[in-house]
Amino acid sequence: MNETAIDQILAALVVNVKEFAVCEFTATSAIEIKQLDKIEVHFVLAGTLYLGFPDGACIAAPVGSVVLVPAYIDQVIGGSATPSEIFTSQETCRKRRDGLMHYDATMGGHSSVVVACGQIKADIGESFGPFEGLKAPIASHIADESIVDVAFSTILRETGVASLGSKALIGSLMKACLILALRSAAQERGARKILPGLFERPSLARAVALVVEDPTAHHSLADLARAAGMSRSKFAKVFAQTVGSPPMEFVNRARLDKAREILLSTPIAISDIAHRVGFASRSHFSRSFRTAFGIDPTGMRRNGLTSEVQDVQ
């Protein structure tokens, strides 16, 4: 599967980051984090973050880095590979008025490391299927990307003010930077290591590739199951478990993403776009579009919107 297909899969699956915490450390302090049941992602906003793991591995992530930590792994994060003060999360935690948790391991001192933390969430199902099977942390340094400096500086500013809309803005910027980090990691290490839940089943990957490479084609459950070499019932079950949504719902989302791309980049009539991406009627297309993006096609084109509405958690 080529890199374009991987990028399309990430877009079609709607990668979400549930922002939940801001952490601050001195050059000698750290926090011990017991294993979580979801993948955690760290955005290093200032300084260099050190992450230590039970097997003795240590990652040094400089400012401008994004680090994904698999579920069910203990970790110690802080401002040094050999911190002299290690706190529990309970000792450092308080809730801010904007809903974010603040873990302050400075104990009144000067913070040399600031990290925004989130958890990867799926819009459908209980987990983000393609990451299932991820065993080792992934660290990507993406500071050279032009958007990252602005995004990280904005996140850093918003983590300090706790004002109206800060939480939503931080989450949106986290999502954009996570996509960049995943793409960078896939290019460096191979998509199979980044999305193991998908690539452990190459037959399923073939079916996913058919959709993302041409979402406007007439994809049926039977055709996709045939491409995967499975019965329809088995394919539907395995697809939903791995990808996080039923096959035809995935097809529908891919078509809507393609429709939005056409809508915002061409003057093609909305009814023609609807038929081009596989909808039988404009009314059905408009209803589906509004459900996915929170605005109808006419409104999106009129306003020139390019950002997604926050997904329902």
Summary of the structure (lengths in Angstrom):
residues: 313
radius of gyration: 20.9
end to end distance: 29.5
largest distance: 65.1
contacts: 1024
relative contact order: 0.14
helix: 45%
strand: 21%
